[in-house]
Every structure is written in structure tokens, then in C-alpha cells.
Amino acid sequence: MTGTTPRLKHEVKDLALAPLGRQRIEWAGREMPVLKQIRDRFEKEKPFAGLRLVACAHVTTETAHLAIALKAGGADPVLIASNPLSTQDDVAASLVADHEIPVFAQKGEDSGTYNRHVQIALDHRPNIIVDDGSDVVAELVQHRQHQIADLIGSTEETTTGIVRLRAMFKEGVLNFPAVNVNDADTKHFFDNRYGTGQSTLDGIIRATNILLAGKTVVVIGYGWCGKGTALRAGGMGANVIVTEINHIKAIEAVMDGFRVLPMAEAAPLGDIFITVTGNKHVVRGEHFDLMKDGAIVCNSGHFDLELDLKYLAANAKEIKDVRPFTEEYKLTNGKSVVVLGQGRLINLAAAEGHPSAVMDMSFANQALACEYLVKNKGKLAPGLHSIPREVDEEIARLKLQAMGIFIDSLTADQIEYINSWTSGT
Ligand code: ADE
């Protein structure tokens, strides 16, 4: 639905979904106490007064809380989807109808619409960009250089986006400060590991309803997302095989108790394959050909190119929808491969993304990264910046406090000891 009701432009599926979205946003808020405290402070201090802000994010109940917090801080926001399949249409409707936030996002939008929404976002002439995957920043850098003068800076949520920003910096085209939210310990330790771990399995289970116990699950990539996915799959009783290209990560996987194999050896053994590498075609023709009949493949990395679906399509006699987000490719070799969520992030395509309790910390980082950019306007060099350590630690302190968990602190004697070097053996 494209419209101007109520008063603002938007493109959401159906504004009538707003009551459901409102209810679900409220529910998520119960698990997001840190972001709530930041929002309450923003409401009083208005750090973003007069600033135009674009957020490109998965439009979920958790993102709703981030957008509401930024608006409470005085920002004039526009929200677009960071993936064609991750939008929760009821949330998009509620943000428009209940919070007067212009949203341009519909679940299942085609890539033309997705790209048009990126243009709409940039037409807003943002002073701050909150990005997830760097699509907005990449478009700005490639085709709207003249708008860089408007920009105070950007923030980036995800590993893939950071990889792209580093490449831009290396090429000399990242001419403004970008805050690496993913780098914060309170982000990747929890969101990438426990968030991806739980929500990826949630997506697989919602899409297929299969039992994980006793299955062989091949986790492709052992970064933070892979670690969480392998950990949780093992916890559900699956036999986990990990594949890696990095020697250090491979040792970690071995010592965490997983079998590590090259992909060609894992391919005939797996019942379920999950890609979390951030790279392209990590599962390709030579691997699909070796898989068991009925093997299930899915992706939980940011982009939909980790599985070479073109190969599958080119070698399929038939592609059949067998359940929502579940397609069976009947191959010319007589076997079939089942693809979940069209190779897009399965945790957001078939489930609801990371649970609110971890997004609370990720989005506390996003909100404070935006404030950091504004407070340091004109002072930060172009390129990537980490979230200040004190901010990261403060988020952890607030989170623990909200969880009702208290910890010890160093005695004066201990502080003196760790700051000295004279007392040894
Ligand atoms: N990325 C992963 N899970 C998410 C969620 N629940 N909301 C926004 N972005 C996400």
C-alpha cells in the first residue's frame, strides 16, 4: 500500500495490520530495557533535534524500538528494509499509523522495489545513516557524492557491511566517519552468537518442522554467527560438522568439540546445511551434486549469494513449493535439494530474527553510536570508528542490572596490584 495516510508518505503492505504490530512491538519492549532507558534520556535531551536520519534495517519489532528511540531524540527519520524478505508488515504498519514514522518496506518486495526504497531514503538527504549491510552507504558513495556534505556520519550493524566499508576505505571513497557497531563486544558476542544461533534454528524449524536431534547439521563458517549456530544445533542433539577456510577458526571449532571437514567431504554427510560466511557460493554445484537426496540447505549470512542457487535452478527439472519458505528442487540427477527462504537470511525470512533481549544491546549501541557521531560532529576522521569502550561497558552494566544480576568489583588493593609491575615471584 502506497499512501500518505496519516499525513506522511509510506509504502507498507496494509495499515490495517497496525494493531497487531503495536501489540507485538509492545511485547518486544519487555525485553529491551536498556534501549528504553536510552530512549527516555533522548526524549529529554533531544540529541538529534533538526537532523534527518535514514535507517536501513530489518523492519522488526526490535527495529521499531530503535526507530521510536531515535525519533524521541528529535530525529526526522525514514525507515527502509535492509532485506526484501525480512520485513514484518504489521510492524511497518504500526510505525506509520501509531508513530508517524515513514516506512518504505514490504515483505517479499522485489529487488526493483528494494532499490527504489534506497533512492527514497537518500532523497530524504540524511544527516545520519543507520545501515545494515551498507546498501545505503554504497549507493551514496557511488551515485550521490554531492550528498556527502549533508552527512555527519553513518553507523553499520553487521559484519558484511563492515567488510564493504573497509573495502570502500581502502579504495579511498569512504569520505566520512562510519561507526562500527558490530565491533562492540555487547553487539557481536551476543547478537551474532546467541541471536543468530537461536533464530537460525527457529527459522529452520518454522520452515520445515523437522526434528534436529540425530540429524547431521553442517555449519559453514565459524565466525561469531557460525559459533552460535553450531552451539545451539549441538544443544538440540544434532551432530555438527563445521567447515572453515581459516586455520585459527578451524582449531576453535575442533576444540569446541565439533568435527571439522572440507566442504567436499561434509557434503555427502549432511542432512541440513547452514551458511554463515559472508562470502559467495560457499555451497556450489560440486557440493550440491554430492548431497543426499532431500538435503536441506539454507543461509543465515547477510546476502543471498552464499548458496549458488543459479546452479540449482539450471540443473532442476522442477522447483516446487512444499511449505512456506520451503522449495524443493528436483534435480536432473534424480535427487532433490530443499532450499529454505530462497537463500535469504532464514532467521528473518521464516522466523522473527534475533530475540529482543539481544537486539536490546545491539540497538543500544546503534542509538549511542548516532549520539556519538552528533556529539563529535566535524571531529572524527573519515573511515571506520569503534564504539568507545566506556559506552560498550555501560551497555553491559545496564543490561546486567536490568537482568537483576550483580557482580563484584576490584578492591583498592587489587587495582593497585594490576597497575603495578614490581611485585613478581
Ligand atoms: N537482525 C537480526 N535479527 C534482527 C532483529 N530481530 N531485528 C533487527 N535486525 C535484526
Residues whose N, C-alpha, C, O or C-beta is under 5 A from the ligand:
A	BS01	ADE	H58 T60 E62 T63 E352 G353 H354 M359
